[in-house]
Amino acid sequence: MRRFRLPLRSAASVFRRHAPRGLRVRLVVAFLLAAAFGALLTAGLTFHRARAAILDRAEETAVADLRTQLDSLAPDLTLPPTAEDLRGLTRQIDQAGGARAWHASASYRGGEPVAAAPGTPPVPDELRRAVQDSGRAVHQRTEHDGRPWLALGMPVAYTDDSGDTGTGTDTGTGADEDTHANTDADAGSLSGLTVYAVFPLDDDRADIDALVTAAEAGAVPALALALVPALFAARSVLRPVRRLRHGAERIAAGELDTRLDASGRDELADLTRSFNTMAETLERDAAELRRLEAGARRFAADVAHELRTPLAAMAAVTEVLDEDAASGVLPADTEDAVRLISEEVRALARTVEDLMEVSRFDAKAAPVHREDVDLRTLVTKTLQLRGWAHDERVRADLPEPAPVRVDPRRIDVVLGNLVANALHHGRPPVTVAVRVRGDRVEVTVTDRGPGIPDEALAYVFDRFYKADAARPRSGGSGLGLAIARENAALNDGSLTAANHPDGGAVFTLTLPSAASSPGTT
């Protein structure tokens, strides 16, 4: 059976590259790997024990058979034997071996073994030394011509008729002595005769190969049978996991009333109960947040609405006072106070209007009236309406037509806010540039001021956010950029802020061109 080995690092990299990704597949594969490992471990231990038992049985049987043969043939041998006597003894042993196919040889007092026929497999030197050193039967497994063999070495002892142990140095004929095979050095005096036998283990090897074949044949059905409980286990684990996933998706979609059935007492049931507790908490907190947010919106809208009437009256009074202040009929101190009050009333009126606009955004009630226009025309009108068309502080860069489909009033609010913001917080000149970028149109408003602090870039469009608290009071509401971004979003556009590499802030309004805008023909 051939064995293939991969380096440890290579095998690990291959497993990582081809590892299954689905949880079901991974569970089944892990279960099958565990089953395969257990089966292989059991088969390996069983094979090892069975192989050892087969070989031990073969060795014990061979030793017993050789001892029996020697007990029968050795008494007829004359000591000391001649080479021909040794050859005759080995020939008899080979003939008596029968199906075992002995290949016997014999030596006397450490001499070279004498075989009955040429071509007998050689006796290992280690075996010969072991027999001479121990004085007892020794066996050893070897390989010869690609076949497994078992080599045996067995010394022969002799005793006299009276049962006394001889010295083994008598040079007589040995007619008064009995010789026998010896496996124990203390059983009798060694005669100096040692018999070796070598025979093939082909039958035992076939039995071992049959064990391997049976193990291989049983591995596939075992894995196939293990697949059934693996699928069942994966299903029992993945079913609640799949329910949890669907529940999480419903929660993410806004269905906070989602609850799952929790049955059982295992870890997955505990996880399901924890999920239900989380969903209940989220639903309760979300309801409370919606209630508070709705209350805040309603409060802001109510306050702005209630302030509009008195502010309208105050604006009318301040206009009269402004006329008196302009005519010079008021004392100087009173004139300054009137102008201050007029400015504050106008700022408060703008703040109230901005709050009303924000409340409409929050209520999703801001109307949008789209028209097909050239963005260059919108930029030009915005600059003209606010007196910036001939102002040296503002420059327009309008090189090519830029057709868009937008609400002109809302885009005018965005552009007016950006230019006013650049003039107030940056330094002139302020450049308004229009560029066509494929299916998008960009308007950039760039100033030459110090720019926006890096830590403030992420918050410039937040409501009531002031990038620099140390600046003098601007008179703005702090809602201008937030309203500008909402108006850009209503026109399917976006508004971003960044700093120019050469200094100054850059606000970019991006809108879809008329060709890609919905509702165009």
Buried (B, 14 or more C-beta within 10 A) or exposed (E): EEEEEEEEEEEEEEEEEEEEEEEBEEBBBBBBEEBBEEBEEEBEEEBEEBBEEBBEEBBEEBBEBBBEBBBBBBBEBEBBBEEEBBBBBBBBBBEBBEEBEBBBBBBBEEEEBBBBEEEBBBBBEEBBEBBBEEBBBBBBBBEBEEEBBBBBBBBBBBBBEEEEEBEBEBEEEBEEBBBBBBBEEEBBBBBBBBBBBBBBBEEBBEBBEEBEEEBEEEBEEBBEEBBEEBBEBBEEBBEBBEBBEEBBEBBEEEEBEBBBEBEEEEEBBEBBEEBBEEBBEEBEEEEEEEEEEEEEBEEBBEBBEEBBEEBEEBBEEBEEBBEEBEEEEBEEEEBEBBBEBBEEBBBBBBBBBBBBBBBBBBEEEBEEEBEEBBBBEBBBBBBEEBEBEEBEEBBBEBEEEBBBBBBBEBBBBBBBBBBBBBBBBBBBBBBBBBBBEEEBBBBBBBBBBBBBEEEBBEBBBBEEBBBEEEEEEBEBBBBBBBBBBBBBEBBBBEBBBBBBEEBBBBBBBBBBBBEBBEEBE
